[in-house]
Amino acid sequence: MEALYPSENGYQNNFDFSRVVLATIVVFCHSYVIYDGSLLREPLWRLSNHQLTLGTFAINFFFVISGFLISQSWDRSRSFNSYFKKRALRIYPGFIFVCLACAFLFAPLGRTAPTTIAEYWSSIDFKHLALRTLTLREPILPETYKTLPYPGSINGSLWSISYEFICYILIPVCALLGIFQQRGRVLLIFLVVLLINIVDYKAYHLGGANTPFGFSLLPQFIQAHSNKWLTLTHLLLPFVGGMCFYTYRQYVPRSIYLVALSAVVLVLTLRWFNFFEVAQSVFGAYVLFYFVFNEKVRLHHFAKYGDFSYGIYLYGWPVQQLVMLYAGHRIGVHGLFLVSMVIVMPCAAISWFLIEKPFLRLNAKPAAPSPALVAH
């Protein structure tokens, strides 16, 4: 049976198109959050019986893609230094620039009256801003967007970037431990993470437990950050799933019957069995890669003029908050999405051509794969 991954034409794929679509889905999801200040009307939140939102759905797939592409990047790296250089040059320039844009453009425009611009500047803790930027966290800026349905958040999309970088560190750690020397070890890691997520999901979401699986065995410092630990274990599943697909890329068969089976499982877990996020990292990942490596879907040159997915993800939230502030409820939730995308696309293009692309040229070899959330 033909393998899912085309060995000779693996570079001809639909990753670029998929990332742009996923980034746009995140912006669409955030339209409901920013417009309503809640998830009550978010489509997938309602359809899935409050399991996940469209944004979470997209981010999970971003991490699947990232697990595949970053494993490939590690294979092609000459050393630890070259690997981390590629990863840092892909994430940090765009991230630093959007944080500066938030501090010096979006936040001043969105400051809460009667705060003056002078009062805004004097209230910024620039050391704290620099620290949060270097640690890939959302900047906290004073007196901004406090009158909106989702108040005070300058860029709620940035939360996932630090988790993705943690996953990047996982790859060389696995290499040092010799996990990549045998394919079965990668599969074992995936099964362990899968088991933790299944138990966590059952105890934490369905059983009402207050702490995740095995939490009492962890150090007190980690226990003090239970939400972060839970988020990390959830995001590790799609990332390691992508790693596993890369490791077994020549052995996973291409079958429309497996696509149909996967679709059935996804529908069942979405509507009735409440395990959709777990199923998405296995069955959803198969459907995703079936599309990405489908030679009949020729979207291989989608990013010919630029890879805008990271920029769409980075600038979606601050633009939406600004549009919400000035347009209010006059345009509706779908109007908020459409108007915001008209502004977001030029921002993403500027980010790519002036920031991301020039820094990627610092690599001696071709540009590193785009981060998956990073592709929120």
TIRO-495747 format. One record per residue: residue number from 1; x, y, z of N, C-alpha, C in turn. Coordinates in steps of 0.05 Angstrom, whole numbers. Layout:
! TIRO-495747
    k     n.x     n.y     n.z    ca.x    ca.y    ca.z     c.x     c.y     c.z
  NUM       X       Y       Z       X       Y       Z       X       Y       Z
...
***
This chain:
! TIRO-495747
    k     n.x     n.y     n.z    ca.x    ca.y    ca.z     c.x     c.y     c.z
    1      17     -24       0       0       0       0      18      25       0
    2       9      45     -14      24      70     -17      26      84      10
    3      50      95      16      54     109      41      41     137      40
    4      32     147      63      20     173      65      39     195      57
    5      65     192      64      85     212      58      99     205      32
    6      98     223      12     111     217     -14     141     222     -11
    7     157     201     -12     185     203      -6     200     221     -25
    8     192     221     -51     207     236     -70     198     265     -72
    9     173     271     -66     162     298     -68     151     308     -42
   10     164     301     -20     154     310       6     154     340       9
   11     171     354      -7     172     383      -5     148     395     -18
   12     134     380     -35     109     390     -47      86     383     -29
   13      79     401     -13      58     396       7      40     420      11
   14      20     417      27       1     438      32       3     449      60
   15      26     448      72      30     459      99      25     489     100
   16      35     504      81      31     533      81       2     541      81
   17     -13     528      63     -42     534      62     -56     526      88
   18     -49     503      99     -61     494     123     -56     513     146
   19     -32     523     148     -25     541     171     -41     567     168
   20     -43     578     144     -58     603     141     -88     598     148
   21     -99     576     140    -127     570     146    -130     567     177
   22    -112     554     190    -113     550     219    -111     576     233
   23     -92     593     224     -89     620     237    -114     636     234
   24    -127     635     211    -152     649     206    -175     638     223
   25    -175     612     228    -195     600     245    -192     611     274
   26    -167     614     282    -162     626     309    -173     654     311
   27    -169     670     291    -180     698     291    -210     697     291
   28    -222     678     276    -251     676     276    -262     669     303
   29    -249     649     316    -257     641     343    -255     665     363
   30    -234     680     361    -230     702     379    -250     725     375
   31    -262     725     351    -283     745     346    -306     742     366
   32    -313     717     372    -335     712     391    -326     719     419
   33    -301     712     426    -291     718     453    -290     748     458
   34    -279     762     438    -276     791     441    -302     806     439
   35    -320     797     422    -346     810     419    -364     806     442
   36    -366     781     452    -384     774     474    -372     774     501
   37    -345     771     502    -332     769     528    -335     741     541
   38    -345     722     525    -349     695     535    -350     676     511
   39    -352     650     517    -353     629     497    -381     619     491
   40    -401     632     501    -428     621     500    -438     617     471
   41    -430     634     453    -439     632     425    -418     620     406
   42    -395     613     417    -374     603     400    -383     576     387
   43    -382     573     361    -395     550     347    -386     523     357
   44    -359     518     357    -350     491     365    -353     486     394
   45    -352     507     410    -357     504     439    -384     493     444
   46    -404     503     429    -431     494     432    -435     466     420
   47    -423     462     396    -426     436     382    -414     413     397
   48    -391     419     411    -376     397     424    -383     393     453
   49    -405     405     462    -413     403     490    -392     414     509
   50    -381     437     501    -362     452     517    -335     437     520
   51    -327     421     500    -301     408     501    -279     427     492
   52    -283     441     470    -262     458     459    -275     478     441
   53    -259     499     435    -267     520     416    -253     515     389
   54    -261     531     369    -248     530     343    -218     538     346
   55    -213     556     365    -185     564     369    -168     541     380
   56    -179     527     399    -165     503     410    -161     482     389
   57    -182     478     373    -181     459     350    -158     466     332
   58    -155     492     325    -134     501     306    -107     498     319
   59    -105     506     344     -79     504     358     -69     475     361
   60     -87     457     366     -80     429     367     -68     420     340
   61     -80     428     318     -69     421     292     -42     436     287
   62     -40     460     297     -14     474     294       8     458     308
   63       2     447     331      22     432     346      28     405     332
   64       8     393     319      13     369     303      32     375     281
   65      26     397     266      44     405     244      72     411     255
   66      73     425     277      99     432     289     115     408     297
   67     102     388     309     116     364     316     128     350     293
   68     114     350     270     125     338     245     148     355     234
   69     143     381     231     163     398     217     188     403     235
   70     184     405     261     207     410     278     224     385     280
   71     212     361     280     227     336     278     244     336     253
   72     232     344     231     246     346     205     269     366     207
   73     264     389     220     284     409     223     308     398     239
   74     302     383     260     324     370     276     340     351     259
   75     327     335     242     341     317     225     360     331     206
   76     353     355     198     369     370     178     389     389     191
   77     388     391     218     407     409     232     434     396     235
   78     454     412     234     481     401     236     490     398     265
   79     477     413     283     485     412     311     463     423     329
   80     467     422     355     447     434     373     446     464     368
   81     469     476     364     469     505     360     454     514     335
   82     458     499     313     444     507     289     414     502     292
   83     406     481     306     378     476     311     365     499     327
   84     377     506     349     365     527     366     367     555     353
   85     387     559     336     389     584     321     365     586     302
   86     359     565     288     336     565     270     310     570     285
   87     307     557     307     282     559     323     279     588     334
   88     301     598     345     300     625     356     295     646     335
   89     308     643     312     304     663     290     276     661     279
   90     263     639     282     236     636     271     215     648     290
   91     220     645     316     199     654     335     205     683     345
   92     229     688     354     234     713     370     230     739     354
   93     241     742     330     238     768     317     209     778     314
   94     192     761     304     164     768     301     151     773     327
   95     158     756     347     145     759     374     154     785     387
   96     179     792     386     189     817     398     176     841     384
   97     174     840     358     163     862     343     133     866     350
   98     118     845     353      89     848     359      86     858     388
   99     104     850     406     103     860     433     109     890     434
  100     128     899     418     134     928     415     110     942     403
  101      98     930     383      74     942     370      51     945     390
  102      48     925     407      28     926     428      33     949     447
  103      58     951     456      65     972     476      64    1000     465
  104      73    1003     440      77    1030     429      55    1039     409
  105      37    1020     401      16    1027     382     -11    1019     392
  106     -16     993     395     -42     983     401     -52     992     429
  107     -34     990     449     -42     998     476     -48    1028     479
  108     -30    1045     468     -37    1074     469     -63    1081     455
  109     -69    1068     433     -94    1073     419    -118    1062     434
  110    -113    1042     451    -135    1029     465    -135    1036     495
  111    -121    1057     503    -120    1064     531    -148    1074     540
  112    -153    1069     565    -179    1076     577    -180    1105     585
  113    -200    1119     575    -204    1147     583    -211    1148     613
  114    -202    1169     628    -189    1193     618    -158    1191     619
  115    -147    1167     618    -118    1164     619    -105    1179     596
  116     -86    1197     602     -72    1211     581     -49    1195     571
  117     -38    1203     548     -16    1188     537       9    1189     555
  118      12    1212     568      35    1215     586      32    1197     610
  119       8    1195     621       3    1177     643       7    1148     635
  120       0    1141     610       4    1114     600      34    1107     600
  121      50    1125     588      79    1120     586      92    1117     613
  122      84    1134     632      96    1134     658      88    1109     675
  123      67    1096     667      57    1073     682      69    1046     672
  124      83    1047     650      94    1022     639     119    1013     655
  125     120     989     663     144     977     675     160     964     652
  126     180     978     641     194     969     617     211     944     623
  127     221     941     647     237     917     654     219     893     654
  128     195     896     665     176     874     666     167     867     637
  129     163     888     621     155     884     593     177     868     578
  130     202     875     583     225     862     569     227     833     579
  131     223     828     605     224     801     616     202     783     604
  132     178     793     603     156     778     592     160     772     562
  133     172     791     548     177     787     519     198     766     515
  134     219     767     530     241     747     527     232     719     536
  135     212     717     553     202     691     562     177     683     546
  136     172     698     524     150     691     505     123     691     518
  137     117     712     534      91     715     547      78     741     538
  138      52     741     541      37     765     533      45     789     550
  139      50     812     538      56     836     554      32     845     570
  140      37     854     594      16     866     611      20     896     611
  141       1     910     599       2     939     595     -21     952     610
  142     -16     974     623     -37     986     641     -58    1001     626
  143     -82    1002     638    -103    1020     629    -111    1016     599
  144    -113     991     590    -119     986     562    -144     969     559
  145    -162     978     542    -186     962     534    -203     954     558
  146    -203     970     579    -218     962     603    -248     964     601
  147    -257     978     580    -286     981     576    -298     960     557
  148    -281     942     547    -291     923     527    -302     898     541
  149    -317     881     526    -327     856     538    -305     837     548
  150    -282     838     534    -259     822     544    -237     843     552
  151    -238     853     576    -222     876     584    -193     869     590
  152    -176     889     586    -149     888     596    -129     871     581
  153    -137     855     562    -119     837     547    -110     850     522
  154     -84     854     519     -73     867     496     -68     848     473
  155     -61     823     480     -56     802     459     -59     774     471
  156     -84     766     472     -90     740     484     -81     716     468
  157     -71     720     443     -62     698     427     -34     688     434
  158     -19     704     449       9     698     453      15     676     473
  159      -6     667     487      -2     648     509      11     622     499
  160       5     614     474      13     587     464      42     587     455
  161      54     610     450      81     611     439     102     599     458
  162     100     605     484     119     594     503     117     564     505
  163      93     553     503      89     524     503     101     511     479
  164      99     525     456     111     514     432     142     513     434
  165     153     533     446     182     534     449     191     511     469
  166     175     506     489     181     484     507     182     458     491
  167     163     455     473     162     431     456     186     429     438
  168     196     452     429     221     453     413     244     441     429
  169     245     448     455     267     437     472     264     407     475
  170     240     397     473     236     368     477     251     352     456
  171     253     362     431     266     347     410     295     340     416
  172     312     360     422     340     353     429     342     337     454
  173     324     341     473     324     325     498     320     295     491
  174     300     290     473     295     263     464     320     251     450
  175     333     268     434     357     259     420     379     251     440
  176     383     268     460     404     262     480     398     236     495
  177     372     230     499     364     206     513     364     181     495
  178     370     185     469     371     163     451     344     153     441
  179     324     169     445     297     161     437     294     158     407
  180     308     175     392     305     174     363     321     151     350
  181     337     137     366     352     115     355     335      91     347
  182     312      89     359     293      68     352     265      80     350
  183     251      74     328     224      85     324     205      77     346
  184     208      53     357     190      44     378     190      61     402
  185     213      74     408     215      91     431     198     116     428
  186     198     127     404     181     150     398     151     143     402
  187     144     120     392     116     111     395     110     107     425
  188     129      96     440     124      92     469     119     119     483
  189     135     139     476     132     166     488     104     176     481
  190      95     173     456      68     182     448      47     167     464
  191      50     141     468      30     126     482      28     134     512
  192      51     140     523      52     150     551      37     177     554
  193      43     195     535      30     221     536       0     218     530
  194      -7     200     512     -35     194     506     -49     184     531
  195     -37     165     545     -49     154     569     -54     176     590
  196     -34     192     594     -36     214     614     -60     232     606
  197     -62     238     581     -84     256     572    -111     243     575
  198    -113     217     569    -138     203     573    -147     203     602
  199    -128     197     620    -135     196     649    -141     225     658
  200    -124     244     650    -129     272     657    -157     281     648
  201    -163     275     623    -188     284     612    -212     272     627
  202    -210     247     633    -232     234     647    -235     245     675
  203    -212     249     689    -213     258     717    -219     288     719
  204    -206     303     702    -206     332     705    -231     344     692
  205    -239     334     669    -262     346     654    -288     331     660
  206    -287     305     662    -312     290     664    -318     284     694
  207    -297     279     709    -302     271     737    -301     294     757
  208    -293     318     747    -293     341     765    -270     342     784
  209    -248     327     779    -225     327     796    -212     355     796
  210    -199     362     818    -187     388     820    -158     389     809
  211    -146     366     807    -118     365     798    -115     343     777
  212     -95     347     759     -90     327     738     -78     301     749
  213     -77     281     732     -66     255     738     -37     256     748
  214     -31     243     770      -4     242     780       6     268     791
  215     -12     287     796      -3     314     803      10     314     831
  216       0     298     849      11     299     876      40     289     877
  217      49     276     856      77     266     856      97     287     847
  218      87     309     837     104     330     825     113     349     847
  219     136     364     842     146     383     861     125     405     867
  220     128     418     890     109     438     898     108     461     879
  221     131     468     867     132     491     848     113     486     824
  222     114     461     814      96     454     792      67     453     801
  223      63     442     825      36     441     835      23     468     838
  224      40     488     843      29     516     845      21     527     818
  225      28     513     797      20     522     770       5     500     755
  226     -17     491     768     -31     468     758     -43     473     730
  227     -53     497     725     -65     502     699     -44     501     677
  228     -20     511     683       2     510     663      10     482     657
  229      12     465     679      20     437     675      -1     423     658
  230     -26     428     664     -48     414     649     -47     423     620
  231     -43     449     615     -41     459     588     -18     446     573
  232       5     444     586      29     432     574      24     403     567
  233      12     387     585       7     359     579     -12     356     555
  234     -32     374     553     -51     373     531     -38     380     505
  235     -20     400     505      -7     408     480      15     389     472
  236      27     375     491      47     355     484      35     333     467
  237      10     326     472      -2     304     457      -2     309     427
  238     -13     331     417     -11     335     388      17     339     378
  239      35     351     394      62     355     385      77     328     382
  240      74     311     402      87     285     401      73     268     380
  241      47     272     376      34     259     354      46     266     327
  242      52     292     323      66     300     298      94     288     296
  243     108     286     319     134     273     319     132     244     310
  244     111     231     320     107     202     314     101     199     285
  245      84     216     274      78     214     245     103     219     228
  246     121     237     237     146     241     222     164     216     224
  247     166     204     248     183     181     252     173     157     235
  248     147     154     232     135     132     217     124     140     190
  249     134     162     179     123     174     155     123     155     131
  250     143     137     130     145     118     108     128      93     112
  251     116      91     136     101      67     143      71      71     146
  252      63      96     149      34     102     152      21     101     124
  253       2      83     120     -10      79      94     -29     102      86
  254     -30     107      60     -50     126      49     -75     111      42
  255     -97     117      56    -122     102      51    -146     120      56
  256    -163     122      37    -188     137      40    -206     124      60
  257    -203      98      64    -219      84      84    -210      92     112
  258    -184      96     116    -175     106     142    -184     134     147
  259    -186     150     126    -197     177     128    -226     176     137
  260    -241     158     125    -270     155     132    -272     145     161
  261    -256     126     169    -257     116     196    -250     138     216
  262    -229     153     209    -221     175     226    -243     196     229
  263    -257     202     207    -279     221     208    -301     212     226
  264    -307     186     225    -328     175     242    -320     177     272
  265    -295     170     278    -286     172     306    -287     201     315
  266    -279     220     298    -279     248     306    -307     258     312
  267    -326     250     295    -354     258     299    -365     246     325
  268    -359     221     330    -369     208     354    -358     220     379
  269    -332     226     379    -319     238     403    -327     267     406
  270    -335     280     384    -343     308     386    -371     311     399
  271    -389     293     391    -417     296     399    -425     279     423
  272    -412     256     426    -423     237     446    -402     228     467
  273    -378     222     459    -359     209     478    -340     229     492
  274    -341     254     484    -326     275     498    -296     269     501
  275    -284     258     480    -256     254     479    -244     266     454
  276    -255     288     444    -248     297     418    -218     306     416
  277    -208     321     436    -181     330     435    -161     307     434
  278    -167     286     448    -150     262     448    -151     250     420
  279    -175     247     409    -178     235     383    -166     252     361
  280    -167     278     365    -156     296     344    -126     292     339
  281    -112     285     361     -83     282     358     -75     256     344
  282     -94     238     341     -89     213     326    -104     212     300
  283    -130     211     302    -147     209     278    -149     235     263
  284    -150     258     277    -150     283     264    -123     289     250
  285    -102     280     263     -75     283     251     -73     268     225
  286     -84     244     225     -84     228     200     -98     242     177
  287    -122     253     183    -137     268     163    -121     292     153
  288    -109     306     172     -93     330     165     -70     323     147
  289     -54     302     153     -31     295     137     -41     283     110
  290     -63     270     110     -75     260      84     -79     284      66
  291     -89     305      76     -94     329      60     -67     343      53
  292     -50     346      72     -24     360      68      -8     347      46
  293      -7     320      45       9     306      26      -7     294       3
  294     -30     306      -2     -47     297     -24     -39     311     -50
  295     -28     295     -68     -18     307     -93     -40     317    -111
  296     -65     309    -106     -87     319    -122     -96     347    -114
  297     -89     354     -89     -95     381     -79     -69     398     -82
  298     -68     413    -104     -43     426    -111     -42     455    -100
  299     -35     457     -75     -32     484     -62      -3     487     -53
  300      15     475     -67      43     474     -59      56     502     -59
  301      46     520     -75      59     546     -78      43     568     -64
  302      27     560     -45       9     579     -32      25     602     -19
  303      49     596      -8      65     617       5      87     627     -13
  304      82     626     -39     102     636     -58     110     665     -53
  305      91     681     -44      97     709     -40     100     716     -11
  306     100     696       7     104     702      35      88     683      53
  307     100     676      76      88     659      96      75     677     117
  308      50     682     115      36     702     132      22     690     156
  309      25     664     160       9     650     181      17     660     209
  310      43     663     214      52     672     240      42     700     245
  311      44     718     225      35     745     229       5     747     234
  312     -11     730     220     -40     730     224     -46     723     253
  313     -31     703     263     -35     694     290     -27     715     310
  314      -4     729     305       6     748     324     -11     773     326
  315     -22     782     303     -35     809     302     -65     807     303
  316     -76     783     302    -105     780     302    -118     792     326
  317    -109     785     350    -122     794     375    -120     824     379
  318     -96     836     378     -95     865     383    -110     881     362
  319    -111     872     337    -127     886     317    -157     884     324
  320    -165     860     332    -194     856     339    -202     873     363
  321    -185     875     383    -191     891     406    -194     921     398
  322    -177     929     380    -178     957     371    -203     962     354
  323    -210     944     336    -234     947     320    -258     946     339
  324    -258     929     359    -280     928     377    -283     954     393
  325    -261     966     400    -262     991     415    -275    1014     399
  326    -268    1016     373    -277    1038     357    -303    1032     342
  327    -308    1007     335    -332    1001     321    -354     991     339
  328    -346     980     362    -366     971     382    -383     949     371
  329    -408     948     380    -427     927     372    -442     934     347
  330    -433     955     333    -448     963     309    -444     944     285
  331    -421     929     285    -415     913     262    -421     883     266
  332    -427     875     290    -433     847     295    -408     830     296
  333    -411     805     306    -387     788     309    -374     780     283
  334    -390     775     262    -378     768     236    -366     793     223
  335    -378     816     227    -366     841     217    -340     846     231
  336    -338     840     257    -313     843     272    -291     826     259
  337    -298     802     252    -279     783     240    -270     794     213
  338    -288     802     196    -282     810     168    -266     836     168
  339    -274     856     184    -260     881     185    -232     877     196
  340    -230     860     217    -204     855     229    -185     842     209
  341    -195     822     194    -177     808     175    -167     827     153
  342    -183     847     146    -174     867     126    -150     882     137
  343    -149     886     163    -126     901     175    -104     881     182
  344    -111     857     190     -91     838     199     -73     830     176
  345     -83     826     152     -67     816     130     -44     835     123
  346     -48     861     121     -25     879     117      -5     878     140
  347     -15     875     165       3     873     188      20     847     185
  348       8     825     177      22     800     173      43     803     151
  349      36     817     130      54     820     107      78     837     116
  350      73     858     131      95     875     142     113     859     160
  351     101     842     177     116     826     195     134     806     179
  352     123     795     158     139     776     142     162     789     127
  353     156     810     112     176     822      95     196     838     109
  354     189     851     131     207     869     145     221     857     169
  355     208     836     181     219     825     205     227     795     202
  356     207     778     196     212     749     196     231     741     174
  357     225     748     150     242     739     127     271     748     129
  358     276     774     135     305     782     138     320     766     159
  359     307     760     181     321     745     202     325     715     194
  360     306     704     179     309     677     170     333     674     150
  361     339     696     137     362     696     118     389     693     133
  362     389     698     159     413     695     175     422     665     177
  363     403     647     171     410     619     170     426     613     145
  364     447     597     148     463     591     125     448     573     105
  365     429     557     117     413     539     100     386     551      95
  366     369     538      79     342     549      73     326     554      98
  367     306     572      96     290     580     119     278     556     134
  368     279     558     160     267     537     177     237     537     173
  369     225     513     178     196     512     176     182     531     194
  370     159     542     186     144     560     202     134     547     227
  371     136     561     250     125     548     274      96     545     272
  372      87     525     284      59     518     280      41     538     293
  373      38     545     312      19     563     318      24     585     304
  374      45     578     304      63     598     301      67     593     273
  375      44     578     302      32     575     288      33     563     295
  376     -38     605     368     -46     606     369     -45     603     361
***
